[in-house]
Amino acid sequence: NIGGGRIYNPRMAMTKPSDSKPVLPRCHLITSIDRFADARGGKPKIILLFLIICLYRLANAWVIRTQFDPDEYWQTLEPAYCMVFGSSYQNDGRLIESDNANSLAYGCALTWEWTRRWMPSNTTTISDQRKNIHMHLLQAMHGPIRSYVSILPTYWYYLACRSFFEWVKRSSSVRLKYFVHQHASRIISKGPALLHAVIVAAPTDLSIWMIACRLENLDSILNRDQSTSWAFWALFFSLTSWFHGYALIRTYANCFETACLALGIVLLGPELFDKPQGHTAHQHRSKAKVAFVLGGLSACVRFTSLAAWIPLGLTVAIRSGFIRSAFVNSGAENLITKKNDRSAKKESTKRISFSGEYFINFKEMYRTLFGLCAFYGAVGIMLGCSIDRIMYGFWAIPSLGNFHFNVLLGLGSLYGTHPFLWYIYAGIPAICGALLPLIIWDVYALSKILFKDTTITPNSQPVSTNARILLLVVIVPYTMLHSFSEHKEFRFLLPILPLLIVVAGHQMAQLIHTIPTRRKSLTVWISSIACLFLNFPHLVYLGTIHQRGPIALNQFLADEISTKTPRDEPINIHFLMSCHSAPLYSHLHIPGIRIRAWHLDCSPDCRSRHDIVCESDAFLDDPLTFIIDAYGNDNNIGSKVCNNKENDQCIDKQCEEHRSKEIPNFIVVMQDDAVKIEKILFHVLGMHHVASIRHTIKSLSWHRKKYTICENPSSETAFCHDAVTVLSLFDIDFEHIEFLLNNFKKENPIENSQVTYVALLILTST
């Protein structure tokens, strides 16, 4: 019973081999996987397979040491950390301390996506009868655009961590206390990724395997060929996909949407892929109800997921209205009519002719569309709104706020724009990688069936062909809807990648089927090894080298603070970089130490107005002036820079002058900007260089004798680094994070615990 179906698969039966010599391949790579999953009387060991996938994804998540996009922290980790450890925001956006059991409230940082609120106007004139409805609608449209539904696993994990830390604090074990104190930041920062690897990435991989298994059972050709396996190739492609390994284990809201869609298709397997048997075959199964509840929750997180769930609902409703009244079996037609059924005469039906007799029951279609799809989808939406009501403290519809911000206002373009066809010529090819030729090949074969053969009727083709068409019914609308948005990202296509992998798995199985038997074994091994070599180098580079700076610098900071700083001393860190370039409190949690971080404002309220300059833009335009205004002793010096760190939003009408700030313990700044302000940093603030952390590869060159690269050779405190030589062939010039320390006294400040540590971390850009 794969995915809820009851279709008999001869490959699952343990039968005695016949006397005739079977045609089997000499490769055991595919058959061993099939026997492992399909042994014991045809009942698949799904649990054992799932555990193996979990171990693989846990290793995958543990290896990743880089940052893909800041949203993986600001959409999940930071808000969950605020709810459990730090401060939170009231309905009006004011910062308050969270009500938890900790005597020490840690820091909290929420972006404008969470603190967006509607401020009612006193001049609003609405009748009393319509006032409440209108105000609630405005509150939802101008309210938050992020839902707490997708961060619940991380929230519960942090609650468990808080209880564990409190238990350790009461424990008498000195070693345990020391271990937790040294590794608390890693437990808080890395734990959610490991959790998502088990509850998001692994279920998605298993869903891909189950979808391919169901479709393979419907394929009369591949089902009889033991030398190839659609399900094997789909699972193999999912586990080796560079984009799955790079993005699926991260704490994005897109990953939650991906898991919901994949699991939903598995639960809707009979309704989507089996031959229509009439409304009595699958009358509102409980699994189908759960599927559309998942769809409603997914719509709460991202309203664009409706582009996948609406086609699924329409497909289920239309297929439920097909009532089979005749079928052909072994050349003999057995008519099953309903003319004598008095109850059937009352139903609104229309008879149409396919390869067999079918009736369309419109009443059943409407019953399924509204009674199953729409109703249980609404249940999921209400469940998500209830969760947000508890977390926010007021009724909020984040999906409606997201729609208002990105569609009605069109402010998503403030964070980057791309052409309309960018997903077609760049997005899909990038995330598919080496699978793109197989996908194009399979889509081309389907297009030939649909458009070149005019004699095709809806049931004249194999069921697996119709099932693959249904996958495209989800893929095409989802891609087209996202193409209308000017702001595009690769991760927005993550929910349809599992479906593209299933399509690629079918074409690979079909290709292996057409190869002569004596060459199949070699072809399978060559294809598998080629897939590994075409995906894993990307994953290793992007997961361990590219953009590793934000994670490494926070870990370096946490280690430095936990080992060198007195516990009663507050730590101030200023991130002078572009829009939320690094995670904050979720990666700097140290029990017993209060950390206060400040990052430059880059909210849409600043970017969308010409009379206000955002802090991030002001710093990038003129770092030296910004530093003088921020840390200068003359309070009369000001700049038209918005400074509202509590709400992460600009002031509505007038900007306050940038008040002089105390010199923080640590400053994080990009390398290119640090070169422009190094004199004031070194000579005025008294900082000196301590360590360098590699961030990205800046340039490659042919190998020369060992040489040193300096950003500013004329400076006495130049940022100089040795080039890395690879195989004596070429040199790699890395961009670095520079760690500098202020030495106010002649003695070693690291050995003197009473010295205030003022340091500079220079984070280089890509």
C-alpha positions in Angstrom: 0.0 0.0 0.0 2.2 2.8 -1.3 0.8 6.2 -0.8 -2.7 4.8 0.1 -3.3 2.9 -3.1 -4.3 -0.8 -3.5 -2.8 -1.6 -6.9 -1.1 -4.9 -7.0 2.5 -4.8 -8.0 4.0 -8.1 -9.3 7.5 -6.9 -8.3 6.5 -6.9 -4.7 5.5 -10.5 -4.6 8.0 -13.1 -3.5 7.3 -15.8 -6.1 9.3 -18.8 -7.1 11.3 -18.1 -10.3 9.9 -19.9 -13.4 11.8 -22.5 -15.4 12.4 -20.1 -18.2 15.5 -18.0 -18.0 14.6 -14.5 -16.9 16.1 -11.5 -18.5 17.7 -9.7 -15.5 20.5 -7.2 -15.4 23.8 -8.0 -13.7 23.6 -4.7 -11.7 22.4 -5.0 -8.2 22.3 -1.2 -7.4 18.6 -0.8 -8.3 17.3 -4.2 -7.4 18.9 -4.2 -4.0 17.1 -0.9 -3.2 13.8 -2.3 -4.4 14.2 -5.5 -2.5 15.1 -3.5 0.6 12.0 -1.4 0.3 9.6 -4.0 -1.0 10.4 -7.1 1.0 8.3 -9.0 3.6 5.2 -9.9 1.6 4.9 -6.7 -0.4 4.8 -4.3 2.6 7.5 -1.6 2.2 9.8 -0.9 5.1 9.0 2.8 4.9 10.0 3.5 8.5 13.5 2.0 8.0 13.9 3.8 4.7 12.8 7.1 6.4 15.4 6.6 9.2 18.1 6.1 6.7 17.0 9.3 4.8 17.0 11.1 8.2 20.6 10.1 8.9 21.6 11.3 5.5 19.9 14.7 5.9 21.3 15.1 9.4 24.8 14.7 8.0 23.8 17.1 5.2 22.6 19.7 7.7 25.7 19.3 9.9 28.1 19.8 7.0 26.5 23.1 5.8 28.5 26.0 7.3 27.4 28.9 5.0 24.7 31.4 4.6 22.4 31.3 1.6 20.0 34.1 2.4 19.4 36.1 5.6 15.7 35.1 5.6 16.6 31.7 6.9 17.4 33.4 10.2 15.0 36.4 10.2 12.0 34.3 9.1 12.4 31.6 11.7 15.3 31.7 14.2 15.2 35.3 15.3 11.4 35.5 15.9 11.4 32.1 17.7 14.4 33.3 19.9 12.5 36.5 20.7 9.4 34.5 21.9 11.5 32.2 24.2 14.6 33.9 25.3 14.5 37.6 24.6 12.1 40.5 24.4 9.0 40.8 22.2 6.8 43.4 20.7 3.4 44.6 21.8 0.5 45.2 19.4 1.6 48.8 18.9 5.1 47.8 18.2 6.7 48.8 21.5 9.5 46.6 22.8 8.7 44.7 26.0 10.4 42.0 28.0 9.1 38.5 27.5 7.4 36.7 30.3 9.7 33.7 30.8 11.3 31.9 33.6 14.7 33.5 33.0 15.9 36.1 35.4 18.0 37.5 32.5 16.1 38.6 29.3 18.3 38.3 26.3 18.2 40.5 23.2 15.5 40.4 20.5 15.6 41.5 16.9 12.6 41.4 14.6 12.4 42.8 11.1 9.7 45.0 9.7 7.9 41.9 8.4 6.9 41.0 12.0 6.4 44.5 13.4 4.3 45.9 10.5 1.1 47.4 12.0 -1.8 49.5 10.8 -2.1 52.9 12.5 -5.8 54.0 12.3 -6.5 57.6 11.2 -8.7 59.9 13.2 -10.3 61.3 10.1 -11.8 57.9 9.1 -15.6 58.3 8.5 -17.3 54.9 8.3 -20.8 53.9 9.4 -21.1 52.0 12.6 -22.5 48.9 10.9 -19.5 48.5 8.6 -16.8 50.0 10.8 -15.7 46.8 12.5 -15.4 44.8 9.3 -13.6 47.6 7.6 -11.1 48.1 10.4 -10.4 44.4 10.7 -9.8 44.3 7.0 -7.4 47.2 7.1 -5.6 45.7 10.1 -5.1 42.5 8.2 -3.9 44.1 5.0 -1.5 46.6 6.8 -0.5 44.1 9.4 2.3 41.5 9.6 3.3 39.6 6.6 5.0 36.6 8.3 3.1 33.7 9.9 4.2 31.9 13.1 3.0 28.6 11.6 6.3 27.6 10.0 8.4 28.5 13.1 6.5 26.4 15.5 9.0 23.5 15.4 11.9 25.9 16.1 9.8 27.6 18.8 9.2 24.3 20.6 12.8 23.4 20.2 13.9 26.6 21.9 11.4 26.0 24.7 13.1 22.6 25.3 16.5 24.2 25.2 15.4 26.8 27.7 14.2 24.1 30.1 17.4 22.2 29.6 19.6 25.3 30.3 17.6 26.0 33.5 18.1 22.4 34.6 21.8 22.6 34.0 21.9 25.8 36.0 20.5 24.0 39.0 22.7 21.0 38.4 25.8 20.3 40.5 27.9 19.0 37.7 30.7 21.5 36.9 31.6 19.8 33.7 28.1 19.9 32.4 27.8 23.6 33.2 31.1 24.3 31.4 30.1 22.3 28.4 26.7 24.1 28.1 28.3 27.5 28.6 30.8 26.9 25.8 28.4 25.3 23.3 25.1 27.0 24.0 25.5 29.2 20.9 25.9 26.1 18.7 23.0 24.4 20.3 20.7 27.4 19.6 22.0 28.2 16.1 22.5 24.7 14.7 19.7 22.8 16.4 16.9 24.1 14.2 18.6 23.1 11.0 19.1 19.6 12.3 15.4 19.6 13.4 14.3 20.7 9.9 16.4 18.0 8.3 14.3 15.4 10.1 10.8 17.0 10.0 11.0 18.8 6.6 13.8 17.5 4.3 13.5 13.8 5.1 9.7 13.7 4.7 10.0 15.5 1.4 12.5 12.9 0.1 10.3 10.1 1.2 7.3 11.7 -0.4 9.2 11.9 -3.7 9.8 8.2 -3.4 6.2 7.4 -2.6 4.9 9.5 -5.5 7.2 7.8 -7.9 6.2 4.4 -6.5 2.5 5.0 -7.2 3.1 6.3 -10.7 5.5 3.4 -11.4 2.7 0.9 -10.4 0.5 2.6 -13.0 3.1 2.2 -15.8 2.5 -1.1 -17.5 6.0 -1.0 -19.1 8.3 0.1 -16.2 6.2 -2.0 -13.8 7.3 -5.2 -15.5 10.9 -4.3 -16.0 13.0 -5.3 -13.0 16.1 -3.7 -14.5 15.0 -0.2 -13.9 13.0 1.6 -11.2 11.3 5.0 -11.4 11.1 5.2 -7.6 14.8 4.5 -7.2 15.9 7.2 -9.6 13.5 9.8 -8.1 14.8 9.1 -4.6 18.4 9.1 -5.8 18.0 12.4 -7.7 16.4 14.0 -4.6 19.2 12.9 -2.3 21.9 14.0 -4.7 20.3 17.2 -5.8 22.6 20.1 -5.0 19.8 22.5 -4.4 17.9 20.1 -2.1 21.1 19.6 -0.1 21.9 23.3 0.0 18.4 24.8 0.7 16.0 22.2 1.8 17.6 21.7 5.2 17.5 25.4 6.0 14.9 27.1 8.1 13.0 28.8 5.3 9.3 29.2 5.1 9.7 27.9 1.5 10.9 24.6 2.9 7.8 24.2 5.0 5.7 25.0 1.9 7.7 22.3 0.0 7.1 19.6 2.6 3.3 20.4 2.7 2.9 20.2 -1.1 4.9 16.9 -1.4 3.0 15.3 1.5 -0.3 16.6 0.2 0.3 14.9 -3.2 1.1 11.7 -1.5 -2.1 11.8 0.6 -4.1 12.7 -2.5 -2.6 9.8 -4.5 -5.8 7.9 -5.3 -7.8 11.0 -6.1 -5.1 12.3 -8.4 -3.6 9.3 -10.2 -5.9 6.3 -10.0 -8.5 5.7 -12.8 -11.8 7.4 -12.1 -14.1 4.9 -10.4 -17.0 7.2 -9.5 -17.9 9.0 -6.4 -18.2 5.8 -4.3 -14.5 4.8 -4.7 -12.8 7.6 -2.7 -15.6 9.5 -1.0 -13.8 12.2 1.1 -11.1 10.0 2.5 -9.5 11.2 5.8 -6.1 11.4 4.1 -7.5 13.7 1.5 -9.0 15.9 4.2 -5.6 16.1 6.0 -4.0 17.0 2.6 -6.1 20.1 2.1 -5.6 21.1 5.8 -1.9 21.1 5.0 -2.7 23.2 1.9 -4.5 25.8 4.1 -1.6 26.0 6.5 0.8 26.4 3.6 -1.4 29.3 2.3 -1.1 31.0 5.7 2.7 30.9 5.4 2.9 32.0 1.8 -0.2 32.9 -0.2 1.6 32.0 -3.4 1.3 28.3 -2.5 -2.3 28.7 -3.7 -0.9 28.5 -7.2 -0.2 24.8 -6.5 -3.1 23.9 -4.3 -5.9 25.4 -6.5 -4.9 23.3 -9.5 -4.7 20.2 -7.2 -8.2 21.0 -5.8 -9.7 21.5 -9.3 -8.1 18.3 -10.5 -9.5 16.3 -7.6 -13.0 17.8 -8.1 -13.1 17.2 -11.8 -11.8 13.6 -11.5 -14.4 12.9 -8.8 -17.2 13.7 -11.3 -16.1 11.0 -13.8 -18.3 8.0 -13.2 -17.3 4.9 -15.1 -20.2 3.0 -16.5 -18.5 0.7 -18.9 -15.0 -0.8 -19.2 -13.3 -3.2 -21.5 -11.6 -6.3 -20.1 -9.9 -8.8 -22.4 -11.7 -7.7 -25.4 -15.2 -8.1 -23.8 -17.3 -5.1 -22.8 -19.1 -5.4 -19.5 -21.6 -2.5 -19.4 -22.5 -1.1 -16.0 -25.4 1.2 -16.5 -27.4 3.2 -14.0 -30.7 3.5 -16.0 -32.5 1.4 -13.5 -31.3 3.3 -10.6 -34.0 5.8 -9.6 -31.7 7.8 -7.4 -29.3 8.3 -10.2 -32.0 9.9 -12.4 -32.2 12.8 -10.0 -28.5 13.6 -10.4 -27.3 16.1 -12.9 -25.3 14.0 -15.4 -24.0 14.3 -18.9 -22.9 11.3 -20.9 -19.7 11.6 -23.0 -17.9 9.1 -25.0 -14.3 8.1 -24.2 -12.5 4.8 -24.7 -15.2 3.2 -22.5 -18.4 4.7 -21.2 -18.1 7.6 -18.7 -20.6 10.0 -17.2 -19.8 13.4 -15.8 -21.6 14.1 -12.5 -21.5 17.8 -12.0 -23.2 17.5 -8.6 -20.4 15.3 -7.4 -17.8 17.7 -8.7 -19.4 20.6 -6.7 -19.6 18.4 -3.6 -15.9 17.6 -3.8 -14.8 21.1 -4.7 -16.6 22.8 -1.9 -17.1 19.9 0.6 -13.5 18.6 0.5 -11.1 21.0 -1.1 -12.5 24.4 -0.1 -13.9 23.4 3.3 -10.8 21.7 4.6 -8.5 24.2 3.0 -10.4 26.9 5.0 -10.0 24.7 8.1 -6.2 24.9 7.6 -6.4 28.6 7.1 -8.4 29.1 10.3 -6.0 26.9 12.2 -3.1 29.0 11.0 -4.9 32.3 11.8 -5.6 30.9 15.3 -1.9 30.2 15.8 -1.0 33.7 14.7 -3.7 35.1 17.0 -2.0 33.4 20.0 1.5 34.5 19.0 0.8 38.0 17.9 -1.8 38.7 20.6 -4.3 40.0 18.0 -6.1 38.6 15.0 -3.8 38.7 12.0 -3.8 37.3 8.5 -0.2 37.4 7.3 -1.0 36.0 3.9 -3.3 39.0 3.3 -0.7 41.4 4.5 1.9 39.7 2.2 -0.5 40.1 -0.7 -1.1 43.7 0.1 2.6 44.5 0.4 3.9 42.5 -2.6 1.0 42.7 -5.1 -1.2 45.8 -4.3 1.7 48.0 -3.3 4.4 46.3 -5.4 7.1 47.0 -2.8 8.8 43.6 -3.2 10.7 45.2 -6.1 12.6 47.3 -3.5 14.7 44.2 -2.8 15.6 43.4 -6.4 14.0 42.9 -9.8 14.3 40.3 -12.5 12.8 39.9 -16.0 9.5 38.1 -16.5 11.1 35.0 -18.0 13.9 34.8 -15.4 12.5 31.6 -13.9 12.4 29.9 -17.3 15.9 30.6 -18.5 17.7 31.0 -15.2 15.7 29.8 -12.2 14.6 26.3 -13.2 17.9 25.4 -15.0 19.9 26.5 -11.9 17.9 24.5 -9.3 17.6 21.4 -11.6 21.2 21.3 -12.6 22.2 18.1 -14.3 18.5 16.9 -14.3 17.5 19.6 -16.7 18.1 17.5 -19.9 16.0 14.6 -18.5 13.2 17.0 -17.6 13.2 18.7 -21.0 13.2 15.3 -22.7 10.2 14.1 -20.7 8.2 17.3 -21.2 8.9 17.1 -24.9 7.6 13.5 -25.0 4.5 14.6 -23.2 4.0 17.5 -25.6 4.2 15.2 -28.6 1.4 13.1 -27.1 -0.8 16.1 -26.3 -0.4 18.2 -29.4 0.8 16.0 -32.3 -1.6 13.1 -31.9 -5.1 14.5 -32.6 -6.7 11.1 -31.9 -5.9 11.2 -28.2 -8.8 11.1 -25.8 -8.5 11.6 -22.0 -8.3 7.8 -21.3 -6.6 6.5 -24.4 -3.1 7.0 -23.0 -1.4 5.0 -20.2 -2.4 6.2 -16.7 1.2 7.1 -15.9 1.2 9.5 -18.9 -1.9 11.3 -17.5 -0.3 11.3 -14.1 2.8 13.1 -15.4 0.5 15.6 -17.1 -1.1 16.3 -13.7 2.3 17.1 -12.3 2.8 19.7 -15.0 -0.6 21.1 -14.1 0.9 22.0 -10.8 4.4 23.1 -12.1 3.3 25.4 -14.8 0.8 27.6 -12.9 3.1 27.8 -9.9 6.0 29.0 -12.2 3.8 31.4 -14.1 2.3 33.1 -11.0 5.8 33.7 -9.5 6.9 35.1 -12.8 4.5 38.0 -12.5 6.4 39.2 -9.4 9.3 41.5 -10.1 11.3 40.2 -7.1 12.5 36.6 -7.8 14.7 34.2 -6.0 15.8 30.6 -6.6 14.3 29.4 -3.3 10.9 30.5 -4.4 10.9 27.5 -6.9 11.8 25.0 -4.2 8.2 23.6 -3.8 8.1 22.4 -7.4 11.6 20.9 -7.4 10.3 17.5 -6.0 7.8 17.3 -8.9 10.5 18.1 -11.4 12.6 15.4 -9.8 9.8 12.8 -10.2 9.6 13.8 -13.9 13.3 13.4 -14.3 13.2 10.0 -12.6 10.6 8.7 -15.1 12.7 9.7 -18.1 15.8 8.1 -16.5 14.0 4.9 -15.9 12.6 5.0 -19.5 16.1 5.5 -20.8 17.5 2.5 -18.9 14.6 0.4 -20.1 15.5 1.0 -23.8 19.2 0.1 -23.3 20.2 -3.5 -24.2 20.3 -5.8 -21.1 24.1 -6.4 -21.2 24.7 -2.7 -21.0 22.2 -1.7 -18.4 24.5 -2.4 -15.4 27.3 -0.3 -16.8 24.8 2.5 -17.7 23.3 2.5 -14.2 26.7 2.8 -12.5 28.0 5.5 -14.9 24.8 7.5 -14.6 24.9 7.3 -10.8 28.5 8.4 -10.6 28.0 11.1 -13.1 25.1 12.5 -11.0 27.2 12.6 -7.9 30.1 14.4 -9.7 27.7 16.9 -11.3 26.0 17.8 -7.9 28.3 17.3 -5.0 31.1 19.8 -6.0 28.5 22.5 -6.1 27.1 21.5 -2.7 30.6 21.3 -1.1 31.6 24.7 -2.4 28.4 26.5 -1.6 27.9 24.6 1.7 31.4 25.1 3.2 33.2 27.9 1.4 30.9 30.5 -0.2 29.5 33.1 2.2 30.7 31.3 5.3 31.6 34.6 7.0 28.4 35.5 8.8 28.2 32.1 10.5 31.9 31.9 11.3 32.2 35.4 12.7 29.2 34.9 15.1 30.7 31.7 16.3 34.1 33.4 16.7 32.4 36.2 18.6 30.5 33.7 20.8 33.7 31.8 21.7 35.6 35.0 22.4 32.9 36.4 24.6 32.2 33.2 26.5 35.9 32.7 27.3 37.4 36.2 27.7 34.6 38.5 29.0 33.3 38.8 32.6 29.8 37.6 32.9 28.5 40.7 34.5 29.7 43.0 31.7 27.1 43.8 29.0 28.3 43.3 25.5 27.4 45.7 22.7 27.8 44.7 19.0 27.2 46.9 16.0 26.7 45.4 12.6 27.5 48.2 10.1 26.5 46.2 7.0 23.8 46.1 4.4 20.3 44.8 5.0 20.4 42.1 7.7 23.6 40.5 6.4 24.2 38.3 9.5 22.1 36.6 12.1 22.1 38.2 15.6 20.9 36.8 18.9 20.0 33.3 17.7 23.8 32.8 17.0 25.1 34.7 20.0 23.3 33.0 22.9 25.6 32.6 25.9 23.9 31.7 29.2 24.3 34.4 31.8 25.7 37.1 29.4 23.5 39.9 28.0 24.3 40.9 24.5 22.9 44.0 22.8 23.2 44.2 19.0 22.4 47.0 16.6 22.0 46.7 12.9 21.4 49.3 10.3 17.8 50.0 9.2 16.8 49.0 5.7 13.0 48.7 5.9 10.6 49.5 3.0 9.5 52.7 4.8 12.9 54.1 4.2 13.5 52.7 0.7 10.2 53.7 -0.7 10.5 57.4 0.3 12.8 60.0 -1.3 12.8 62.3 1.7 14.4 59.7 4.1 17.7 58.0 3.8 18.0 54.6 5.4 20.9 53.9 7.7 22.3 51.1 5.5 22.2 53.4 2.4 23.8 56.3 4.3 26.6 54.1 5.6 27.3 52.5 2.2 27.4 55.9 0.5 29.7 57.6 2.9 31.1 55.3 5.7 33.5 57.9 7.1 30.8 60.5 7.7 28.5 57.9 9.1 31.1 56.8 11.6 31.9 60.4 12.7 28.2 61.1 13.2 27.6 57.8 15.0 30.6 57.8 17.4 31.7 61.4 17.4 31.9 63.3 20.7 30.1 66.4 19.3 26.4 65.7 19.7 25.6 68.6 17.4 26.7 66.6 14.5 23.7 65.0 12.8 22.7 63.4 9.6 19.4 62.7 7.9 19.6 59.1 8.9 16.6 57.2 10.4 17.4 55.6 13.7 14.5 53.6 15.1 16.0 50.3 16.1 13.1 49.1 18.2 10.6 49.0 15.4 13.1 48.5 12.6 11.1 51.2 10.7 11.7 54.8 9.7 10.0 57.6 11.5 6.9 58.7 9.5 7.4 62.4 9.0 10.7 63.6 10.3 14.0 61.8 11.1 15.7 62.3 14.4 19.3 63.4 14.3 21.7 60.5 14.7 22.8 60.8 18.3 26.4 59.9 19.3 26.6 56.3 20.4 29.0 54.8 22.9 31.8 52.8 21.3 30.6 49.2 21.2 32.6 46.2 22.2 32.5 44.8 18.6 31.8 46.3 15.2 31.1 44.2 12.1 31.8 45.9 8.8 32.5 44.9 5.2 36.1 44.9 4.1 35.7 47.4 1.3 34.1 49.9 3.8 36.7 49.2 6.4 39.5 50.3 4.1 37.8 53.7 3.9 37.5 54.2 7.6 40.6 52.3 8.9 42.4 55.4 10.1 39.6 56.5 12.4 39.1 52.9 13.6 42.7 52.3 14.4 44.0 55.7 15.5 40.9 57.2 17.1 39.1 54.1 18.4 42.3 52.4 19.3 41.7 49.0 17.6 44.2 46.5 16.3 44.1 43.4 14.2 43.6 40.1 15.9 42.4 37.4 13.5 41.1 36.8 9.9 38.2 34.7 8.9 37.7 33.7 5.3 34.4 34.6 3.7 34.3 34.1 -0.1 36.7 33.6 -3.0 37.6 37.0 -4.4 39.8 36.0 -7.3 41.8 33.2 -9.0 45.2 33.6 -10.6 48.0 31.4 -12.0 50.4 30.3 -9.3 53.3 32.5 -8.6 55.8 32.5 -5.8 54.3 33.0 -2.4 53.1 36.6 -2.2 51.0 38.7 0.1 47.9 40.7 -0.9 47.1 43.9 0.9 44.0 46.0 0.5 45.8 49.2 1.3 49.6 48.7 1.1 50.3 52.4 2.1 48.7 51.9 5.5 50.7 50.8 8.5 47.8 48.6 9.6 47.1 47.1 6.2 44.8 44.1 5.8 47.3 41.7 4.3 46.7 38.0 3.7 48.7 35.2 2.0 47.2 33.7 -1.2 46.3 30.0 -1.0 48.0 27.8 -3.5 46.2 24.8 -4.9 48.4 22.0 -6.4 51.0 24.6 -7.4 48.8 25.5 -10.3 46.8 28.6 -9.3 46.3 30.9 -6.3 43.1 31.7 -4.5 42.6 35.1 -3.0 40.0 34.9 -0.2 38.0 37.8 1.1 38.3 37.8 4.9 36.6 38.9 8.1 39.2 40.9 10.1 39.0 40.7 13.9 40.6 43.7 15.6 40.9 44.4 19.3 41.3 47.7 21.2 44.4 47.6 23.4 44.0 50.5 25.9 46.7 49.2 28.2 50.2 47.9 27.5 49.6 44.6 29.1 47.9 41.8 27.2 44.2 42.6 27.2 43.2 39.0 26.8 44.9 38.1 30.0 43.4 41.1 31.9 39.7 40.3 32.5 39.0 43.9 33.6 39.8 45.4 30.1 36.8 46.4 27.9 37.2 44.5 24.6 36.6 46.8 21.7 37.0 45.0 18.4 36.4 45.3 14.7 35.2 42.4 12.6 35.5 43.2 8.9 33.1 41.1 6.8 33.9 41.2 3.1 31.4 41.2 0.4 31.0 38.6 -2.4 
